[in-house]
Amino acid sequence: MQQQSESQSQLTGNLLLLLAGLAALGSLATNIILPAFPEMARELHTTVKDLSATLASFFVAFAMGQLFVGPLSDRFGRKWLVMSGLMVFVAGSAMCALAGSLSQLVVGRIVQALGVCATSVLSRAIARDLFEGEALARALSLIMVAMAAAPGFSPLLGGALNSVLGWRSTFGVVALLAVLLGMRYWSQLGETHGADKRAALSMTAILKTYGELLRDRRFIAPALSVSLVIGSLYMFFAMAPAILMAGFGFAPLGLSLFFASTVFVVFGAGILAPKLARRWGQIRAARAGILIALAGSLALLFGWEDVYYFSFAITVFLLGMGLINPLGTAITLQPFGQKAGAASALLGFLQMGCAAVAIGIAASLSVPVYAAFCIVLATNLGLSLLAFLFCCTPQ
């Protein structure tokens, strides 16, 4: 009880900033290289299209790595998994910075992803170790804001670094950030998953744990709901260049500024989420977030193909996403304190899976890019609402 009280006393301080940094590192590393693709293609003697392999390989390794990190942390604790993950990420970043070919760069990106997936998964698991109820929702709000905001700011940062120092410097910057986060984590926080809470580790036990989570309506319904929304966010980042640059004539700098502007919407929603949860309860507030995001997606689907209208409707979607993301994550993880690592890992895997499926379906539709985006977005949000209502009723 004393430990919980002490943890909550740090809820708005350095601890939350540390967890937000650990959570955002993977999102930052994902998109920071996008503005440098033309220069990278020239130097590595490849094409911009072929460089998409650096994103695909990162996502696949990130998704698969999470499934192992979660159970390992439930058995051996969070501390050494976080530190090991950061060291692997730094090694992968160095490989990318020194790469002389596309294949070497892809290998480096895979190593990066296998390392940084640990910080993404375990930032949520650590929050679940330390907090419950309203405190958990507040902690996850900042963590989710950081994860959603990093892809918005990272292209702007990557473009500036590429212009001044070259594309290889982006990997040096994220590696330096990982080192600083590791030093801060080691000195400030350390282990949060006590030996008395450790779970057994074997392939049978891992599969059993994941099977139990997938069959548990308390997990799978809110997890799938949140994953459909987050998958839609990643689809937005993936398809926005085609919509805004090819469709609406944005320049690269304009695209980066547009991404950066989305951060303020997500940040505002993340600050609002715990306040609404305190007033209405987590489930009602989360449901409101889904409805707002759904309204934005329907406005896009049945509205006009105009840049100002698009900006307005996508802002509505982002506002709702910023509400459901932290609250839905808290609802998903709340019942599974002893299996927080595995639950967080499976949640992350579902999010990446939903993103991959959404992007794949949108790319395969025989309609213009804008229409494909709107159709998949509205479908995802409708399914998200159904999944959430399936098991979550107001208390």
Helices and strands as residue ranges (DSSP letters): H 2-9, H 14-31, G 34-36, H 37-44, H 52-76, H 79-97, H 102-130, H 133-165, H 168-188, G 195-197, H 203-215, H 217-241, I 242-247, H 252-280, H 282-302, H 307-333, H 340-364, H 369-391
